[in-house]
Amino acid sequence: MRILFALPYSPGPTRVRSRMIIERLCARHEVTLLGLAWNAEDARVLDTWRTRASAVHIIPHGHIRQLGGLLGSPLRPFQEMVSTSPEFALTLRRLLATAEEAGRRFDAVHIEHFRGAAAAGLGRDIEARVIYDAVDCLAALAAQACTHGVQSSVRIMARAEIWRTRRAEDRLIDAADVVSVVAERERAAMVRGRLCEHVVVIPNGVERAVSRPGRLPDLPRVVFTGKLSYHANQAALKWLFDEVWPRVLRLRPAAELTIAGADPPQWVREASRAAGIVLIANPPDMAGVLRTARVAVAPVTYSVGIQNKVLEAMGAALPVVATSSAAAGLGRQAPPGIAVADTAQAFAAEVARLLHDDRYAEALRREGFDYVMQHHDWDDVVRAFEQLYVPAAAAARVA
């Protein structure tokens, strides 16, 4: 198939979904990549894909172009404003028209994320089969951030964004042939009781392990991973630092905490200077960080979609302690491999038990590992998208 893949950022290490999907699509199909470059690093990463994709088109989107998006209607969501790119939208349509004229039309246009839809100017004027991978429901995220955001600026912005984002997401649902999200709770939040059969669930995956994992390390090390500039992760860290970790230390004084992720803000850097806490900013090898830990934690106070930190920890055969919010993306009340706890006392108790109880830790982590290996394979994710790239009448021929 010939696929035009449009995304509003580079498919780098922190963009797991797009990177893993594009990597597999490029091995099996003719993929033209259209990417928005917010900075030099985005442009550099996009450029590295020229050896795998059939073609790569990079659209610069620096500060001046971002400010240009603010000149439109003030009723648009902020993410739509800053992601608006007339050049990106024109390039997408030019690529489609050129392919049509050459008799080699694209089978599908895959647009990732709300920002990608904004950059593309997604509407019914795109004369191709459009799969809009929304990933998460951003209106649902804004609704939660109103209450649970750590910073007042986050809460204020979220209140202003809820209805704007909801209206924009409704418009995008109507514009695309298929809309995909990562979890059932996202689909429910997007459709809000309406009959929208073209909104489907395609979860994230994990890398398939070559062999079953060995035994857990004896070192009492706990790990939290994630993009540290993300406001929901910051709320999780604040609860972890203020409420959970002091209780863990009272139960297990020798416990160590590793915080690993991209772009930590200053307050996280300062909080991580406490004894027994190590911050690994922008780790080049997250898998290596996970291998040194005994327990992974996801003390998420609000969230949407699937928590990649949970999937990756389970894929690394770590037992996970998570809140119900973090576990909800898996679509099960009690997912295998996760100890669910929603109070600081219960959360700390589960962490302390896993640091001490070898039998409990071993059973939990093997349940989680087996679960994600069976239900969250990136090859299955890509096959699901391949079925969406063609109309239903032809889908059987793709299988």
C-alpha positions as CSV (number, residue, x, y, z in Angstrom):
1,M,0.0,0.0,0.0
2,R,0.9,3.6,-0.4
3,I,0.4,5.6,2.8
4,L,0.8,9.3,3.5
5,F,1.7,9.5,7.2
6,A,1.2,13.0,8.6
7,L,2.3,13.8,12.2
8,P,2.9,17.1,14.1
9,Y,6.3,16.2,15.6
10,S,9.2,13.9,15.0
11,P,8.9,10.2,15.6
12,G,11.7,10.2,18.2
13,P,12.2,8.3,21.4
14,T,9.4,9.9,23.4
15,R,6.9,9.5,20.6
16,V,6.5,5.7,21.1
17,R,3.3,5.2,19.2
18,S,4.2,7.0,16.0
19,R,7.8,5.7,16.0
20,M,6.8,2.0,16.4
21,I,4.0,2.2,13.8
22,I,6.0,4.0,11.2
23,E,9.0,1.7,11.7
24,R,6.8,-1.4,10.9
25,L,4.8,0.3,8.1
26,C,8.1,1.3,6.3
27,A,9.2,-2.3,6.3
28,R,6.0,-3.5,4.6
29,H,4.6,-0.6,2.5
30,E,5.5,2.6,0.6
31,V,5.3,5.3,3.2
32,T,5.6,9.1,2.6
33,L,6.2,10.9,5.8
34,L,5.0,14.5,6.3
35,G,6.3,15.9,9.6
36,L,6.1,19.2,11.5
37,A,9.4,20.3,12.9
38,W,9.1,22.6,15.9
39,N,12.8,22.9,16.3
40,A,16.2,21.7,15.0
41,E,16.0,18.4,16.9
42,D,12.6,17.6,15.3
43,A,14.1,18.3,11.9
44,R,17.1,16.2,12.6
45,V,15.0,13.2,13.7
46,L,12.7,13.5,10.8
47,D,15.6,13.6,8.4
48,T,16.9,10.2,9.8
49,W,13.8,8.5,8.4
50,R,14.8,9.2,4.8
51,T,16.6,5.8,4.7
52,R,13.4,3.9,5.6
53,A,10.5,6.0,4.3
54,S,9.9,6.4,0.5
55,A,9.9,10.1,1.0
56,V,10.2,12.6,3.9
57,H,8.8,16.1,3.8
58,I,9.8,18.4,6.7
59,I,7.7,21.5,7.4
60,P,9.5,24.0,9.7
61,H,7.3,25.3,12.5
62,G,9.4,27.6,14.7
63,H,8.2,30.4,17.0
64,I,7.2,32.8,14.3
65,R,5.0,30.2,12.6
66,Q,3.5,29.2,15.9
67,L,2.6,32.8,16.7
68,G,1.0,33.1,13.3
69,G,-1.6,30.5,14.3
70,L,-2.8,32.8,17.1
71,L,-4.1,35.2,14.5
72,G,-7.2,33.0,13.7
73,S,-10.4,32.6,15.6
74,P,-9.9,32.9,19.4
75,L,-12.6,30.3,19.9
76,R,-10.2,27.5,18.8
77,P,-8.4,25.4,21.3
78,F,-4.9,26.5,22.1
79,Q,-3.3,23.3,20.8
80,E,-5.0,23.9,17.5
81,M,-3.8,27.5,17.4
82,V,-0.2,26.8,17.9
83,S,-0.2,23.8,15.6
84,T,-1.9,25.5,12.6
85,S,0.4,25.3,9.6
86,P,-0.9,26.5,6.2
87,E,2.3,25.1,4.6
88,F,1.7,21.7,6.2
89,A,-1.9,21.6,5.0
90,L,-1.0,22.8,1.5
91,T,1.8,20.2,1.2
92,L,-0.5,17.4,2.2
93,R,-3.0,18.3,-0.4
94,R,-0.3,18.9,-3.0
95,L,1.1,15.4,-2.4
96,L,-2.3,13.9,-2.8
97,A,-2.9,15.8,-6.0
98,T,0.5,14.9,-7.5
99,A,0.0,11.2,-6.7
100,E,-3.4,11.3,-8.3
101,E,-2.1,12.9,-11.5
102,A,0.7,10.3,-11.7
103,G,-1.8,7.5,-11.4
104,R,-0.3,6.4,-8.1
105,R,-2.8,7.7,-5.5
106,F,-2.3,7.0,-1.8
107,D,-4.4,4.3,-0.3
108,A,-4.8,6.2,2.9
109,V,-3.8,9.3,4.8
110,H,-2.8,8.5,8.4
111,I,-2.9,11.7,10.6
112,E,-1.7,11.4,14.2
113,H,-2.9,13.4,17.2
114,F,-5.1,16.5,17.6
115,R,-2.1,18.6,16.7
116,G,-1.6,16.7,13.5
117,A,-5.2,17.2,12.5
118,A,-4.8,21.0,13.2
119,A,-1.7,21.2,11.1
120,A,-3.3,19.3,8.3
121,G,-6.5,21.4,8.4
122,L,-8.4,18.1,8.6
123,G,-11.7,18.5,6.8
124,R,-13.9,16.9,4.2
125,D,-11.9,18.5,1.4
126,I,-9.1,15.9,1.7
127,E,-9.8,13.6,-1.2
128,A,-8.5,10.4,0.3
129,R,-9.3,7.8,2.9
130,V,-8.4,9.5,6.2
131,I,-7.5,7.6,9.4
132,Y,-7.3,10.1,12.2
133,D,-5.4,8.6,15.1
134,A,-6.5,10.9,17.9
135,V,-4.8,8.7,20.5
136,D,-6.4,10.3,23.5
137,C,-9.5,12.5,24.2
138,L,-8.0,15.9,25.0
139,A,-11.3,17.3,26.2
140,A,-11.4,14.6,28.9
141,L,-7.8,15.4,29.9
142,A,-8.7,19.1,30.2
143,A,-11.7,18.3,32.4
144,Q,-9.5,16.3,34.8
145,A,-6.7,18.9,34.8
146,C,-9.2,21.6,36.0
147,T,-9.3,19.9,39.3
148,H,-6.0,17.9,39.6
149,G,-3.5,20.1,37.8
150,V,-0.5,21.0,40.1
151,Q,0.0,24.5,38.8
152,S,-2.8,27.2,38.8
153,S,-1.9,28.1,35.2
154,V,-2.6,24.5,34.2
155,R,-6.0,24.6,35.9
156,I,-7.0,27.9,34.5
157,M,-6.0,27.0,30.9
158,A,-7.8,23.7,31.2
159,R,-11.1,25.4,32.2
160,A,-10.9,27.6,29.1
161,E,-10.0,24.6,26.9
162,I,-12.7,22.0,27.7
163,W,-15.6,23.2,25.6
164,R,-13.3,24.5,22.8
165,T,-11.5,21.1,22.6
166,R,-14.8,19.2,22.8
167,R,-16.3,21.1,19.9
168,A,-13.1,20.7,17.8
169,E,-12.9,16.9,18.5
170,D,-16.6,16.6,17.4
171,R,-15.7,18.3,14.2
172,L,-12.7,16.0,13.6
173,I,-14.8,12.9,14.2
174,D,-17.1,14.0,11.5
175,A,-14.3,14.9,9.1
176,A,-12.4,11.6,9.2
177,D,-13.3,8.2,7.7
178,V,-12.0,6.4,10.8
179,V,-11.0,7.8,14.2
180,S,-8.7,5.6,16.4
181,V,-8.0,6.0,20.1
182,V,-5.9,3.9,22.5
183,A,-8.5,2.8,25.1
184,E,-12.2,2.1,25.5
185,R,-12.5,5.0,28.0
186,E,-11.2,7.3,25.3
187,R,-13.7,6.1,22.8
188,A,-16.5,6.6,25.3
189,A,-15.3,10.1,26.1
190,M,-15.0,11.0,22.4
191,V,-18.5,9.8,21.3
192,R,-20.3,10.7,24.6
193,G,-23.2,8.3,23.9
194,R,-23.5,9.0,20.2
195,L,-23.6,6.3,17.6
196,C,-20.1,6.7,16.1
197,E,-19.1,3.2,14.8
198,H,-16.1,4.7,12.9
199,V,-14.4,5.5,16.3
200,V,-12.4,2.4,17.2
201,V,-9.9,1.3,19.8
202,I,-6.3,0.4,18.9
203,P,-4.1,0.2,22.0
204,N,-0.4,0.8,22.3
205,G,2.1,-2.1,22.2
206,V,5.3,-3.1,23.9
207,E,8.5,-4.6,22.4
208,R,8.3,-8.3,22.3
209,A,10.8,-10.0,24.5
210,V,13.3,-12.5,23.0
211,S,13.1,-14.6,26.1
212,R,11.4,-14.7,29.5
213,P,13.0,-12.5,32.0
214,G,15.3,-13.6,34.8
215,R,14.8,-13.0,38.5
216,L,14.2,-9.6,40.0
217,P,17.2,-7.6,41.4
218,D,17.5,-7.7,45.2
219,L,18.3,-4.0,45.3
220,P,15.2,-2.2,46.8
221,R,14.9,0.3,43.9
222,V,11.6,1.8,42.8
223,V,11.3,3.6,39.4
224,F,9.0,6.2,38.0
225,T,9.2,6.9,34.2
226,G,7.6,9.4,31.9
227,K,7.9,12.7,30.1
228,L,8.5,14.9,33.1
229,S,7.4,18.2,31.5
230,Y,3.9,16.7,31.1
231,H,1.5,18.3,33.6
232,A,-0.2,15.0,34.6
233,N,3.2,13.4,35.3
234,Q,4.1,16.4,37.4
235,A,0.9,15.9,39.4
236,A,1.8,12.3,39.9
237,L,5.3,13.2,41.1
238,K,4.0,15.7,43.5
239,W,1.8,13.1,45.2
240,L,4.6,10.6,45.1
241,F,7.1,13.0,46.7
242,D,4.7,14.5,49.3
243,E,2.5,11.7,50.3
244,V,3.7,8.3,49.1
245,W,7.5,8.2,49.4
246,P,7.8,9.3,53.0
247,R,5.5,6.4,53.9
248,V,7.5,4.0,51.9
249,L,10.7,5.0,53.7
250,R,9.0,4.5,57.1
251,L,8.3,0.9,56.1
252,R,11.5,0.3,54.1
253,P,14.2,2.8,55.1
254,A,16.7,1.4,52.6
255,A,14.4,2.0,49.6
256,E,15.7,4.0,46.7
257,L,13.7,6.0,44.1
258,T,14.7,6.6,40.5
259,I,12.9,9.2,38.4
260,A,13.7,8.9,34.7
261,G,12.3,10.9,31.9
262,A,12.5,13.7,29.4
263,D,12.6,17.4,30.2
264,P,12.3,17.6,34.0
265,P,11.3,21.0,35.3
266,Q,13.3,22.8,37.9
267,W,11.1,21.8,40.9
268,V,11.5,18.1,40.0
269,R,15.2,18.6,39.8
270,E,15.2,20.2,43.3
271,A,12.9,17.6,44.8
272,S,15.1,14.8,43.4
273,R,18.1,16.0,45.4
274,A,16.7,14.4,48.6
275,A,18.6,11.4,50.0
276,G,17.8,8.1,48.3
277,I,16.3,9.8,45.1
278,V,18.1,9.8,41.8
279,L,17.0,11.8,38.7
280,I,18.0,10.5,35.3
281,A,17.0,13.3,32.8
282,N,16.5,12.3,29.2
283,P,17.8,8.8,29.6
284,P,19.3,7.4,26.4
285,D,18.2,3.8,27.3
286,M,15.0,3.6,29.3
287,A,15.1,-0.2,29.1
288,G,18.4,-0.1,30.9
289,V,16.9,2.0,33.7
290,L,14.1,-0.4,34.1
291,R,16.4,-3.4,34.4
292,T,18.0,-1.9,37.5
293,A,14.7,-1.6,39.4
294,R,12.6,-4.0,41.4
295,V,9.3,-2.2,41.4
296,A,7.7,0.3,39.0
297,V,5.2,2.9,40.2
298,A,2.5,4.9,38.4
299,P,1.0,7.2,41.1
300,V,-1.1,8.9,38.5
301,T,-3.8,11.2,39.9
302,Y,-5.4,11.9,36.5
303,S,-4.9,10.5,33.1
304,V,-6.2,9.6,29.7
305,G,-5.4,6.8,27.3
306,I,-3.0,4.0,28.1
307,Q,0.0,4.8,30.4
308,N,3.0,3.8,28.5
309,K,5.0,3.8,31.7
310,V,2.8,0.9,32.9
311,L,3.0,-1.1,29.6
312,E,6.8,-0.6,29.4
313,A,7.3,-1.7,33.0
314,M,5.2,-4.8,32.5
315,G,7.1,-5.5,29.3
316,A,10.3,-5.3,31.3
317,A,8.8,-7.8,33.7
318,L,8.5,-5.4,36.6
319,P,5.7,-5.6,39.1
320,V,3.7,-2.4,39.0
321,V,1.9,-0.4,41.7
322,A,-0.6,2.0,40.1
323,T,-3.6,4.0,40.9
324,S,-6.9,3.0,39.3
325,S,-6.6,6.0,37.0
326,A,-3.3,4.7,35.6
327,A,-4.6,1.1,35.3
328,A,-8.0,2.2,33.7
329,G,-6.5,2.5,30.2
330,L,-6.0,-1.3,30.0
331,G,-9.8,-1.6,30.2
332,R,-9.9,-4.1,33.1
333,Q,-10.8,-3.4,36.7
334,A,-7.8,-5.5,38.0
335,P,-5.3,-5.9,35.2
336,P,-2.8,-8.7,35.7
337,G,0.6,-7.6,36.9
338,I,-0.6,-4.5,38.7
339,A,-1.3,-3.8,42.3
340,V,-3.9,-1.1,42.3
341,A,-4.0,1.4,45.2
342,D,-5.6,4.9,45.4
343,T,-4.6,6.1,48.9
344,A,-1.1,7.1,49.9
345,Q,-1.1,4.6,52.7
346,A,-2.2,1.7,50.5
347,F,0.1,2.7,47.7
348,A,3.1,2.8,50.0
349,A,2.2,-0.5,51.6
350,E,2.1,-2.2,48.2
351,V,5.5,-0.8,47.2
352,A,7.0,-1.9,50.6
353,R,5.6,-5.4,50.2
354,L,7.0,-5.8,46.7
355,L,10.4,-4.7,47.9
356,H,10.4,-7.4,50.6
357,D,8.1,-10.3,49.4
358,D,9.9,-12.2,46.7
359,R,7.1,-14.6,46.0
360,Y,4.5,-11.8,45.7
361,A,6.7,-9.7,43.4
362,E,7.6,-12.7,41.2
363,A,4.0,-13.7,40.7
364,L,2.8,-10.2,40.0
365,R,5.5,-9.4,37.5
366,R,5.1,-12.7,35.6
367,E,1.4,-12.1,35.3
368,G,2.0,-8.7,33.9
369,F,4.7,-9.8,31.5
370,D,2.5,-12.6,30.1
371,Y,-0.4,-10.3,29.7
372,V,1.3,-7.6,27.7
373,M,3.1,-10.1,25.5
374,Q,-0.3,-11.6,24.6
375,H,-2.4,-8.4,24.3
376,H,0.0,-5.5,23.4
377,D,2.2,-6.5,20.5
378,W,3.2,-3.6,18.1
379,D,2.8,-6.0,15.1
380,D,-0.8,-6.5,16.1
381,V,-1.3,-2.7,16.4
382,V,0.0,-2.2,12.8
383,R,-2.1,-5.0,11.4
384,A,-5.1,-3.3,12.9
385,F,-4.2,0.0,11.2
386,E,-3.7,-1.9,7.9
387,Q,-7.2,-3.1,8.1
388,L,-8.4,0.5,8.4
389,Y,-6.4,1.8,5.4
390,V,-8.7,0.0,3.0
391,P,-12.6,0.1,2.7
392,A,-14.4,-2.7,4.5
393,A,-15.1,-4.5,1.2
394,A,-11.4,-4.9,0.5
395,A,-10.2,-5.5,4.1
396,A,-10.3,-9.3,3.7
397,R,-7.7,-9.1,1.0
398,V,-5.3,-7.3,3.4
399,A,-5.5,-9.9,6.1
